């Protein structure tokens, strides 16, 4: 009996089926989906990014960038010559890039098809900065946007610069303005409920209302208790832990989270303590369960995400980047960096993505 061969025309698949398929794709694969034919292109959902991507650093100054997608668990490569820079920071899906001459540019969501670039004042427009030594890499350590520049013309930019200062910039201004805080240094700063909120090296919470009567003053509004947090999961017992970093994050319910990360001396073993701070009642409460939310913490962008089972993001976890740099990040190996997943329920850690590049950078979902 002669075999019967069925020839399928993939372009004639039902539009409803194609739409369902496209909804499951990450931005990189969605672009490939659109390129199949006109029928698939018309059926594809709008370009979106509702899960974080982890940006890996460039290799040998090449114009290709690599991104690790949590949805498909794959590394995607994209040609981005406009992202060749010396330093990278992220906020609200935008990336701040610094050149070796410390020129500043913001790039909108590098995974998207179309680039939107905004120029900012460079390093010599910062107050009290007269000269920088060669290869100085610590001028800026944090970058925060109040709003997305493509949806609000009234956005502001704040950075932590020269380790101990908060710098503010608004569109149209030619210089950065220093925010008076009397702090010795800052761990983190975020935009929270209409104001910039920072945490200094004394674990004090400071607020700067840039639209208020004192836009260049940061006032202490809360002091986190100076007591050693009791960790539910102690491993190993009696070990020597050291404070490694402190983060501020706005939860999905709108509360302010104070997250401290401790590191076991000379290892890649980490533990976290999460406190919910109520600035109105001046209280803080330890958070033992994030439920259907997970936190994403990095040297730059830190945020919370409500977990969707389709994203392969684990609930009640802290996704974090870490770096154990060598004496110079410009050496061949650049130190030890990676991304880990901390399970709040039992205190265990998965080292999920490992590499020798710096920094690993979360690209926040664009809502």
C-alpha positions as YAML, in Angstrom:
chain: A
units: angstrom
residues:
- id: 1
  name: UNK
  ca: [0.00, 0.00, 0.00]
- id: 2
  name: UNK
  ca: [1.41, 3.37, -0.96]
- id: 3
  name: UNK
  ca: [2.09, 5.70, 1.96]
- id: 4
  name: UNK
  ca: [0.10, 8.89, 2.22]
- id: 5
  name: UNK
  ca: [2.12, 12.05, 2.82]
- id: 6
  name: UNK
  ca: [0.35, 14.97, 4.40]
- id: 7
  name: UNK
  ca: [1.73, 18.36, 3.46]
- id: 8
  name: UNK
  ca: [0.97, 21.11, 5.98]
- id: 9
  name: UNK
  ca: [0.97, 24.80, 5.27]
- id: 10
  name: UNK
  ca: [2.13, 26.31, 8.57]
- id: 11
  name: UNK
  ca: [1.06, 29.76, 7.43]
- id: 12
  name: UNK
  ca: [-2.55, 28.58, 7.48]
- id: 13
  name: UNK
  ca: [-2.62, 27.58, 11.14]
- id: 14
  name: UNK
  ca: [-5.57, 29.16, 13.01]
- id: 15
  name: UNK
  ca: [-4.84, 32.68, 14.23]
- id: 16
  name: UNK
  ca: [-6.15, 31.82, 17.70]
- id: 17
  name: UNK
  ca: [-3.59, 28.98, 18.01]
- id: 18
  name: UNK
  ca: [-0.75, 31.20, 16.82]
- id: 19
  name: UNK
  ca: [-1.69, 33.89, 19.32]
- id: 20
  name: UNK
  ca: [-1.66, 31.37, 22.17]
- id: 21
  name: UNK
  ca: [1.77, 30.14, 21.08]
- id: 22
  name: UNK
  ca: [3.20, 33.66, 20.83]
- id: 23
  name: UNK
  ca: [2.01, 34.49, 24.35]
- id: 24
  name: UNK
  ca: [4.39, 31.86, 25.72]
- id: 25
  name: UNK
  ca: [7.51, 33.31, 24.10]
- id: 26
  name: UNK
  ca: [10.14, 35.60, 25.54]
- id: 27
  name: UNK
  ca: [10.97, 38.79, 23.58]
- id: 28
  name: UNK
  ca: [13.91, 37.22, 21.71]
- id: 29
  name: UNK
  ca: [11.94, 34.21, 20.54]
- id: 30
  name: UNK
  ca: [8.94, 36.41, 19.80]
- id: 31
  name: UNK
  ca: [11.04, 38.30, 17.25]
- id: 32
  name: UNK
  ca: [11.92, 35.01, 15.53]
- id: 33
  name: UNK
  ca: [8.25, 34.00, 15.62]
- id: 34
  name: UNK
  ca: [7.28, 37.18, 13.75]
- id: 35
  name: UNK
  ca: [9.91, 36.57, 11.09]
- id: 36
  name: UNK
  ca: [8.41, 33.24, 9.94]
- id: 37
  name: UNK
  ca: [5.76, 34.69, 7.63]
- id: 38
  name: UNK
  ca: [3.14, 37.44, 7.35]
- id: 39
  name: UNK
  ca: [0.45, 35.26, 8.92]
- id: 40
  name: UNK
  ca: [2.57, 34.58, 12.02]
- id: 41
  name: UNK
  ca: [3.59, 38.23, 12.25]
- id: 42
  name: UNK
  ca: [-0.01, 39.44, 12.28]
- id: 43
  name: UNK
  ca: [-0.99, 36.86, 14.92]
- id: 44
  name: UNK
  ca: [1.88, 37.62, 17.31]
- id: 45
  name: UNK
  ca: [1.11, 39.45, 20.52]
- id: 46
  name: UNK
  ca: [2.56, 42.90, 21.15]
- id: 47
  name: UNK
  ca: [6.17, 43.04, 22.25]
- id: 48
  name: UNK
  ca: [6.32, 42.78, 26.03]
- id: 49
  name: UNK
  ca: [8.72, 42.02, 28.83]
- id: 50
  name: UNK
  ca: [7.02, 40.97, 32.04]
- id: 51
  name: UNK
  ca: [9.89, 38.99, 33.55]
- id: 52
  name: UNK
  ca: [13.43, 40.11, 34.42]
- id: 53
  name: UNK
  ca: [16.38, 39.44, 32.17]
- id: 54
  name: UNK
  ca: [19.94, 39.17, 33.44]
- id: 55
  name: UNK
  ca: [22.38, 41.14, 31.30]
- id: 56
  name: UNK
  ca: [25.84, 39.65, 31.03]
- id: 57
  name: UNK
  ca: [28.83, 41.85, 30.28]
- id: 58
  name: UNK
  ca: [30.43, 42.17, 26.88]
- id: 59
  name: UNK
  ca: [33.39, 40.05, 25.83]
- id: 60
  name: UNK
  ca: [36.56, 41.78, 24.68]
- id: 61
  name: UNK
  ca: [34.67, 44.94, 23.73]
- id: 62
  name: UNK
  ca: [32.51, 43.17, 21.17]
- id: 63
  name: UNK
  ca: [29.21, 44.87, 20.15]
- id: 64
  name: UNK
  ca: [27.19, 41.75, 21.06]
- id: 65
  name: UNK
  ca: [25.42, 41.55, 24.39]
- id: 66
  name: UNK
  ca: [24.25, 38.39, 26.12]
- id: 67
  name: UNK
  ca: [21.05, 38.16, 28.19]
- id: 68
  name: UNK
  ca: [19.91, 35.27, 30.35]
- id: 69
  name: UNK
  ca: [16.13, 34.83, 30.17]
- id: 70
  name: UNK
  ca: [14.45, 33.37, 33.24]
- id: 71
  name: UNK
  ca: [11.43, 32.37, 31.20]
- id: 72
  name: UNK
  ca: [13.12, 30.08, 28.66]
- id: 73
  name: UNK
  ca: [16.29, 29.49, 30.73]
- id: 74
  name: UNK
  ca: [18.46, 30.37, 27.74]
- id: 75
  name: UNK
  ca: [21.17, 32.90, 26.96]
- id: 76
  name: UNK
  ca: [20.24, 35.18, 24.05]
- id: 77
  name: UNK
  ca: [22.72, 37.27, 22.09]
- id: 78
  name: UNK
  ca: [21.83, 40.64, 20.60]
- id: 79
  name: UNK
  ca: [23.81, 43.06, 18.45]
- id: 80
  name: UNK
  ca: [23.94, 46.30, 20.42]
- id: 81
  name: UNK
  ca: [26.87, 48.51, 19.37]
- id: 82
  name: UNK
  ca: [25.20, 51.44, 21.15]
- id: 83
  name: UNK
  ca: [25.75, 49.62, 24.46]
- id: 84
  name: UNK
  ca: [29.55, 49.47, 24.29]
- id: 85
  name: UNK
  ca: [30.46, 51.29, 27.49]
- id: 86
  name: UNK
  ca: [32.65, 51.19, 30.57]
- id: 87
  name: UNK
  ca: [29.92, 50.91, 33.21]
- id: 88
  name: UNK
  ca: [26.28, 49.83, 33.33]
- id: 89
  name: UNK
  ca: [23.40, 50.53, 35.73]
- id: 90
  name: UNK
  ca: [19.67, 49.86, 35.42]
- id: 91
  name: UNK
  ca: [16.32, 51.21, 36.61]
- id: 92
  name: UNK
  ca: [12.74, 50.72, 35.40]
- id: 93
  name: UNK
  ca: [13.93, 48.82, 32.33]
- id: 94
  name: UNK
  ca: [16.39, 51.55, 31.31]
- id: 95
  name: UNK
  ca: [20.17, 51.15, 31.31]
- id: 96
  name: UNK
  ca: [22.54, 53.96, 32.25]
- id: 97
  name: UNK
  ca: [25.84, 53.62, 30.40]
- id: 98
  name: UNK
  ca: [29.11, 55.36, 31.22]
- id: 99
  name: UNK
  ca: [32.05, 55.64, 28.87]
- id: 100
  name: UNK
  ca: [35.71, 55.68, 29.89]
- id: 101
  name: UNK
  ca: [35.46, 59.47, 29.65]
- id: 102
  name: UNK
  ca: [32.46, 59.31, 32.03]
- id: 103
  name: UNK
  ca: [29.86, 60.47, 29.56]
- id: 104
  name: UNK
  ca: [26.36, 59.34, 30.58]
- id: 105
  name: UNK
  ca: [23.63, 57.95, 28.31]
- id: 106
  name: UNK
  ca: [20.35, 56.18, 29.08]
- id: 107
  name: UNK
  ca: [19.09, 53.40, 26.80]
- id: 108
  name: UNK
  ca: [15.54, 52.11, 26.90]
- id: 109
  name: UNK
  ca: [15.06, 48.35, 27.38]
- id: 110
  name: UNK
  ca: [17.88, 46.85, 25.28]
- id: 111
  name: UNK
  ca: [15.87, 43.69, 24.48]
- id: 112
  name: UNK
  ca: [13.35, 45.69, 22.47]
- id: 113
  name: UNK
  ca: [13.65, 46.20, 18.73]
- id: 114
  name: UNK
  ca: [13.87, 49.99, 18.86]
- id: 115
  name: UNK
  ca: [16.41, 51.94, 20.90]
- id: 116
  name: UNK
  ca: [15.66, 55.21, 22.66]
- id: 117
  name: UNK
  ca: [18.74, 57.05, 23.95]
- id: 118
  name: UNK
  ca: [18.87, 60.08, 26.29]
- id: 119
  name: UNK
  ca: [22.06, 62.04, 26.95]
- id: 120
  name: UNK
  ca: [22.81, 63.15, 30.54]
- id: 121
  name: UNK
  ca: [25.40, 65.59, 31.91]
- id: 122
  name: UNK
  ca: [28.82, 63.94, 32.23]
- id: 123
  name: UNK
  ca: [31.12, 63.55, 35.24]
- id: 124
  name: UNK
  ca: [32.49, 67.10, 35.32]
- id: 125
  name: UNK
  ca: [28.94, 68.37, 35.90]
- id: 126
  name: UNK
  ca: [28.87, 66.78, 39.37]
- id: 127
  name: UNK
  ca: [29.41, 69.16, 42.31]
- id: 128
  name: UNK
  ca: [32.85, 69.07, 43.96]
- id: 129
  name: UNK
  ca: [34.33, 66.68, 41.36]
- id: 130
  name: UNK
  ca: [37.39, 68.32, 39.84]
- id: 131
  name: UNK
  ca: [39.31, 65.37, 38.39]
- id: 132
  name: UNK
  ca: [39.12, 61.60, 38.20]
- id: 133
  name: UNK
  ca: [42.04, 59.18, 38.29]
- id: 134
  name: UNK
  ca: [42.50, 56.88, 35.26]
- id: 135
  name: UNK
  ca: [40.13, 53.88, 35.15]
- id: 136
  name: UNK
  ca: [38.22, 55.14, 38.17]
- id: 137
  name: UNK
  ca: [35.13, 52.91, 38.31]
- id: 138
  name: UNK
  ca: [33.40, 53.96, 41.50]
- id: 139
  name: UNK
  ca: [32.16, 57.46, 40.68]
- id: 140
  name: UNK
  ca: [28.58, 56.17, 40.34]
- id: 141
  name: UNK
  ca: [27.36, 53.15, 42.30]
- id: 142
  name: UNK
  ca: [23.57, 53.43, 41.88]
- id: 143
  name: UNK
  ca: [21.13, 54.83, 39.31]
- id: 144
  name: UNK
  ca: [17.39, 55.38, 39.93]
- id: 145
  name: UNK
  ca: [14.58, 56.72, 37.75]
- id: 146
  name: UNK
  ca: [11.44, 58.20, 39.30]
- id: 147
  name: UNK
  ca: [9.36, 57.40, 36.19]
- id: 148
  name: UNK
  ca: [9.80, 55.97, 32.71]
- id: 149
  name: UNK
  ca: [11.02, 58.79, 30.42]
- id: 150
  name: UNK
  ca: [8.86, 57.60, 27.52]
- id: 151
  name: UNK
  ca: [5.64, 57.85, 29.55]
- id: 152
  name: UNK
  ca: [6.39, 60.86, 31.77]
- id: 153
  name: UNK
  ca: [8.18, 64.09, 30.87]
- id: 154
  name: UNK
  ca: [8.45, 64.93, 34.57]
- id: 155
  name: UNK
  ca: [10.88, 62.10, 35.43]
- id: 156
  name: UNK
  ca: [13.95, 62.60, 37.64]
- id: 157
  name: UNK
  ca: [17.26, 60.77, 37.91]
- id: 158
  name: UNK
  ca: [19.12, 60.16, 41.16]
- id: 159
  name: UNK
  ca: [22.52, 58.50, 41.56]
- id: 160
  name: UNK
  ca: [24.84, 57.63, 44.40]
- id: 161
  name: UNK
  ca: [28.18, 59.12, 43.40]
- id: 162
  name: UNK
  ca: [31.65, 59.31, 44.89]
- id: 163
  name: UNK
  ca: [30.43, 56.71, 47.41]
- id: 164
  name: UNK
  ca: [28.84, 59.21, 49.81]
- id: 165
  name: UNK
  ca: [26.71, 61.64, 47.81]
- id: 166
  name: UNK
  ca: [23.26, 61.69, 46.26]
- id: 167
  name: UNK
  ca: [23.12, 63.48, 42.91]
- id: 168
  name: UNK
  ca: [19.87, 64.70, 41.30]
- id: 169
  name: UNK
  ca: [19.19, 65.56, 37.65]
- id: 170
  name: UNK
  ca: [16.03, 66.73, 35.90]
- id: 171
  name: UNK
  ca: [15.44, 66.94, 32.11]
- id: 172
  name: UNK
  ca: [16.61, 70.27, 30.70]
- id: 173
  name: UNK
  ca: [19.22, 70.87, 33.39]
- id: 174
  name: UNK
  ca: [22.88, 71.04, 32.39]
- id: 175
  name: UNK
  ca: [24.36, 69.96, 35.73]
- id: 176
  name: UNK
  ca: [23.83, 67.47, 38.54]
- id: 177
  name: UNK
  ca: [22.76, 68.85, 41.91]
- id: 178
  name: UNK
  ca: [24.06, 67.41, 45.19]
- id: 179
  name: UNK
  ca: [21.51, 66.43, 47.83]
- id: 180
  name: UNK
  ca: [22.50, 67.42, 51.35]
- id: 181
  name: UNK
  ca: [22.24, 64.43, 53.68]
- id: 182
  name: UNK
  ca: [25.10, 64.51, 56.24]
- id: 183
  name: UNK
  ca: [25.53, 60.77, 55.63]
- id: 184
  name: UNK
  ca: [28.92, 59.07, 55.48]
- id: 185
  name: UNK
  ca: [27.89, 56.74, 52.68]
- id: 186
  name: UNK
  ca: [24.92, 54.97, 51.13]
- id: 187
  name: UNK
  ca: [24.03, 51.36, 50.47]
- id: 188
  name: UNK
  ca: [21.00, 51.93, 48.27]
- id: 189
  name: UNK
  ca: [18.36, 54.38, 47.03]
- id: 190
  name: UNK
  ca: [14.95, 53.84, 45.39]
- id: 191
  name: UNK
  ca: [11.97, 55.93, 44.32]
- id: 192
  name: UNK
  ca: [9.16, 55.21, 46.77]
- id: 193
  name: UNK
  ca: [5.72, 56.84, 47.00]
- id: 194
  name: UNK
  ca: [6.67, 60.11, 45.35]
- id: 195
  name: UNK
  ca: [10.08, 60.57, 47.01]
- id: 196
  name: UNK
  ca: [13.59, 59.20, 46.76]
- id: 197
  name: UNK
  ca: [14.34, 57.02, 49.77]
- id: 198
  name: UNK
  ca: [17.90, 55.94, 50.68]
- id: 199
  name: UNK
  ca: [19.60, 53.80, 53.32]
- id: 200
  name: UNK
  ca: [23.00, 54.91, 54.63]
- id: 201
  name: UNK
  ca: [25.86, 52.97, 56.21]
- id: 202
  name: UNK
  ca: [24.33, 53.47, 59.66]
- id: 203
  name: UNK
  ca: [21.12, 51.72, 58.54]
- id: 204
  name: UNK
  ca: [19.18, 54.97, 58.64]
- id: 205
  name: UNK
  ca: [16.36, 55.58, 56.17]
- id: 206
  name: UNK
  ca: [16.46, 59.04, 54.55]
- id: 207
  name: UNK
  ca: [13.80, 60.64, 52.38]
- id: 208
  name: UNK
  ca: [14.22, 63.34, 49.74]
- id: 209
  name: UNK
  ca: [11.07, 64.96, 48.37]
- id: 210
  name: UNK
  ca: [12.36, 66.49, 45.14]
- id: 211
  name: UNK
  ca: [8.98, 68.15, 44.48]
- id: 212
  name: UNK
  ca: [8.64, 69.55, 47.98]
- id: 213
  name: UNK
  ca: [9.84, 72.78, 49.63]
- id: 214
  name: UNK
  ca: [13.36, 71.35, 50.23]
- id: 215
  name: UNK
  ca: [14.13, 69.35, 47.07]
- id: 216
  name: UNK
  ca: [17.87, 69.08, 47.78]
- id: 217
  name: UNK
  ca: [17.64, 67.97, 51.41]
- id: 218
  name: UNK
  ca: [17.44, 64.35, 52.60]
- id: 219
  name: UNK
  ca: [15.96, 63.90, 56.06]
- id: 220
  name: UNK
  ca: [16.30, 60.87, 58.35]
- id: 221
  name: UNK
  ca: [12.81, 59.34, 58.71]
- id: 222
  name: UNK
  ca: [13.59, 55.97, 60.34]
- id: 223
  name: UNK
  ca: [16.45, 54.16, 62.05]
- id: 224
  name: UNK
  ca: [16.58, 50.38, 61.71]
- id: 225
  name: UNK
  ca: [17.22, 48.86, 65.18]
- id: 226
  name: UNK
  ca: [20.91, 48.25, 65.81]
- id: 227
  name: UNK
  ca: [20.55, 44.65, 66.81]
- id: 228
  name: UNK
  ca: [21.89, 41.52, 65.21]
- id: 229
  name: UNK
  ca: [19.02, 39.97, 63.32]
- id: 230
  name: UNK
  ca: [18.21, 36.44, 64.44]
- id: 231
  name: UNK
  ca: [18.32, 34.19, 61.42]
- id: 232
  name: UNK
  ca: [15.94, 31.28, 61.44]
- id: 233
  name: UNK
  ca: [18.38, 29.14, 59.45]
- id: 234
  name: UNK
  ca: [21.91, 29.12, 60.84]
- id: 235
  name: UNK
  ca: [24.50, 27.40, 58.66]
- id: 236
  name: UNK
  ca: [26.92, 26.33, 59.81]
- id: 237
  name: UNK
  ca: [26.29, 26.87, 63.51]
- id: 238
  name: UNK
  ca: [28.55, 29.45, 65.10]
- id: 239
  name: UNK
  ca: [30.01, 30.64, 61.79]
- id: 240
  name: UNK
  ca: [31.39, 34.12, 61.29]
- id: 241
  name: UNK
  ca: [29.07, 36.17, 59.08]
- id: 242
  name: UNK
  ca: [29.69, 39.70, 57.79]
- id: 243
  name: UNK
  ca: [27.25, 42.27, 56.43]
- id: 244
  name: UNK
  ca: [27.70, 42.29, 52.67]
- id: 245
  name: UNK
  ca: [24.98, 44.61, 51.34]
- id: 246
  name: UNK
  ca: [21.70, 46.33, 52.21]
- id: 247
  name: UNK
  ca: [18.84, 46.85, 49.73]
- id: 248
  name: UNK
  ca: [15.59, 48.79, 49.66]
- id: 249
  name: UNK
  ca: [12.69, 47.29, 47.69]
- id: 250
  name: UNK
  ca: [9.06, 48.26, 47.23]
- id: 251
  name: UNK
  ca: [6.86, 45.19, 47.63]
- id: 252
  name: UNK
  ca: [3.93, 44.42, 45.34]
- id: 253
  name: UNK
  ca: [1.60, 45.56, 48.14]
- id: 254
  name: UNK
  ca: [3.36, 48.92, 48.31]
- id: 255
  name: UNK
  ca: [5.28, 48.44, 51.55]
- id: 256
  name: UNK
  ca: [8.95, 49.32, 52.01]
- id: 257
  name: UNK
  ca: [11.27, 46.34, 52.46]
- id: 258
  name: UNK
  ca: [14.71, 46.57, 54.08]
- id: 259
  name: UNK
  ca: [16.77, 43.57, 52.98]
- id: 260
  name: UNK
  ca: [20.19, 42.81, 54.49]
- id: 261
  name: UNK
  ca: [22.55, 40.29, 52.94]
- id: 262
  name: UNK
  ca: [25.22, 38.61, 54.98]
- id: 263
  name: UNK
  ca: [28.10, 36.54, 53.66]
- id: 264
  name: UNK
  ca: [30.02, 33.73, 55.30]
- id: 265
  name: UNK
  ca: [33.62, 34.95, 55.49]
- id: 266
  name: UNK
  ca: [35.73, 34.05, 52.40]
- id: 267
  name: UNK
  ca: [32.96, 31.97, 50.80]
- id: 268
  name: UNK
  ca: [30.04, 32.30, 48.39]
- id: 269
  name: UNK
  ca: [27.53, 31.38, 51.11]
- id: 270
  name: UNK
  ca: [24.83, 34.01, 51.66]
- id: 271
  name: UNK
  ca: [21.81, 34.59, 53.87]
- id: 272
  name: UNK
  ca: [19.14, 37.29, 53.87]
- id: 273
  name: UNK
  ca: [16.91, 39.01, 56.39]
- id: 274
  name: UNK
  ca: [13.81, 40.89, 55.17]
- id: 275
  name: UNK
  ca: [12.16, 43.62, 57.26]
- id: 276
  name: UNK
  ca: [8.95, 45.45, 56.38]
- id: 277
  name: UNK
  ca: [9.18, 49.10, 57.44]
- id: 278
  name: UNK
  ca: [6.17, 51.29, 58.14]
- id: 279
  name: UNK
  ca: [7.34, 54.90, 58.02]
- id: 280
  name: UNK
  ca: [4.00, 56.19, 59.31]
- id: 281
  name: UNK
  ca: [3.96, 54.11, 62.50]
- id: 282
  name: UNK
  ca: [7.77, 53.97, 62.80]
- id: 283
  name: UNK
  ca: [7.81, 50.19, 63.12]
- id: 284
  name: UNK
  ca: [9.50, 47.30, 61.37]
- id: 285
  name: UNK
  ca: [8.48, 43.64, 61.20]
- id: 286
  name: UNK
  ca: [10.47, 40.66, 60.01]
- id: 287
  name: UNK
  ca: [9.06, 39.03, 56.87]
- id: 288
  name: UNK
  ca: [9.27, 35.24, 56.98]
- id: 289
  name: UNK
  ca: [7.20, 34.46, 53.89]
- id: 290
  name: UNK
  ca: [6.92, 36.43, 50.64]
- id: 291
  name: UNK
  ca: [4.10, 34.11, 49.50]
- id: 292
  name: UNK
  ca: [3.54, 34.53, 45.73]
- id: 293
  name: UNK
  ca: [6.18, 37.24, 45.41]
- id: 294
  name: UNK
  ca: [9.91, 37.07, 44.78]
- id: 295
  name: UNK
  ca: [12.58, 39.75, 45.11]
- id: 296
  name: UNK
  ca: [15.27, 40.58, 42.58]
- id: 297
  name: UNK
  ca: [18.34, 42.21, 44.11]
- id: 298
  name: UNK
  ca: [21.39, 43.56, 42.32]
- id: 299
  name: UNK
  ca: [24.17, 46.10, 42.55]
- id: 300
  name: UNK
  ca: [21.77, 48.41, 40.75]
- id: 301
  name: UNK
  ca: [18.11, 47.66, 40.06]
- id: 302
  name: UNK
  ca: [16.21, 45.91, 42.87]
- id: 303
  name: UNK
  ca: [12.48, 45.18, 42.65]
- id: 304
  name: UNK
  ca: [9.71, 42.71, 43.51]
- id: 305
  name: UNK
  ca: [7.73, 40.53, 41.12]
- id: 306
  name: UNK
  ca: [4.44, 38.74, 41.56]
- id: 307
  name: UNK
  ca: [5.13, 35.19, 40.43]
- id: 308
  name: UNK
  ca: [3.28, 33.71, 37.48]
- id: 309
  name: UNK
  ca: [3.52, 29.95, 37.00]
- id: 310
  name: UNK
  ca: [4.22, 30.47, 33.29]
- id: 311
  name: UNK
  ca: [7.44, 32.37, 34.03]
- id: 312
  name: UNK
  ca: [9.37, 29.60, 35.79]
- id: 313
  name: UNK
  ca: [10.17, 32.11, 38.54]
- id: 314
  name: UNK
  ca: [10.04, 30.50, 41.98]
- id: 315
  name: UNK
  ca: [7.82, 32.09, 44.66]
- id: 316
  name: UNK
  ca: [9.04, 33.15, 48.10]
- id: 317
  name: UNK
  ca: [12.61, 33.50, 46.83]
- id: 318
  name: UNK
  ca: [15.28, 36.14, 46.52]
- id: 319
  name: UNK
  ca: [17.08, 36.24, 43.18]
- id: 320
  name: UNK
  ca: [20.39, 38.05, 43.68]
- id: 321
  name: UNK
  ca: [23.61, 38.83, 41.88]
- id: 322
  name: UNK
  ca: [26.95, 38.64, 43.61]
- id: 323
  name: UNK
  ca: [30.53, 39.58, 42.81]
- id: 324
  name: UNK
  ca: [33.78, 38.62, 44.47]
- id: 325
  name: UNK
  ca: [36.13, 40.75, 42.41]
- id: 326
  name: UNK
  ca: [39.84, 40.24, 42.03]
- id: 327
  name: UNK
  ca: [42.24, 43.08, 42.83]
- id: 328
  name: UNK
  ca: [41.32, 44.69, 39.51]
- id: 329
  name: UNK
  ca: [38.14, 44.16, 37.55]
- id: 330
  name: UNK
  ca: [40.21, 44.89, 34.42]
- id: 331
  name: UNK
  ca: [42.26, 41.71, 34.83]
- id: 332
  name: UNK
  ca: [41.62, 38.78, 32.54]
- id: 333
  name: UNK
  ca: [39.42, 36.84, 34.97]
- id: 334
  name: UNK
  ca: [37.73, 39.88, 36.54]
- id: 335
  name: UNK
  ca: [36.88, 37.95, 39.70]
- id: 336
  name: UNK
  ca: [34.02, 35.61, 40.53]
- id: 337
  name: UNK
  ca: [30.45, 36.69, 39.76]
- id: 338
  name: UNK
  ca: [27.11, 35.01, 39.42]
- id: 339
  name: UNK
  ca: [23.40, 34.88, 40.23]
- id: 340
  name: UNK
  ca: [21.91, 32.95, 43.10]
- id: 341
  name: UNK
  ca: [18.43, 32.01, 44.32]
- id: 342
  name: UNK
  ca: [17.84, 32.20, 48.07]
- id: 343
  name: UNK
  ca: [14.84, 30.23, 49.37]
- id: 344
  name: UNK
  ca: [13.32, 32.18, 52.24]
- id: 345
  name: UNK
  ca: [11.50, 29.09, 53.54]
- id: 346
  name: UNK
  ca: [14.56, 27.02, 54.44]
- id: 347
  name: UNK
  ca: [17.52, 29.33, 53.86]
- id: 348
  name: UNK
  ca: [19.06, 27.27, 51.05]
- id: 349
  name: UNK
  ca: [20.86, 28.86, 48.12]
- id: 350
  name: UNK
  ca: [21.14, 27.79, 44.48]
- id: 351
  name: UNK
  ca: [24.01, 29.28, 42.49]
- id: 352
  name: UNK
  ca: [22.07, 29.50, 39.26]
- id: 353
  name: UNK
  ca: [24.23, 31.41, 36.79]
- id: 354
  name: UNK
  ca: [27.99, 31.54, 37.21]
- id: 355
  name: UNK
  ca: [30.53, 33.53, 35.27]
- id: 356
  name: UNK
  ca: [33.62, 35.70, 35.36]
- id: 357
  name: UNK
  ca: [32.17, 38.97, 34.14]
- id: 358
  name: UNK
  ca: [31.16, 42.11, 36.01]
- id: 359
  name: UNK
  ca: [28.58, 43.37, 36.58]
- id: 360
  name: UNK
  ca: [25.63, 41.05, 36.13]
- id: 361
  name: UNK
  ca: [22.68, 43.39, 35.68]
- id: 362
  name: UNK
  ca: [18.96, 42.84, 36.20]
- id: 363
  name: UNK
  ca: [16.78, 44.43, 33.52]
- id: 364
  name: UNK
  ca: [13.50, 45.21, 35.24]
- id: 365
  name: UNK
  ca: [10.24, 44.26, 33.48]
- id: 366
  name: UNK
  ca: [8.50, 47.14, 31.70]
- id: 367
  name: UNK
  ca: [4.96, 47.55, 32.91]
...
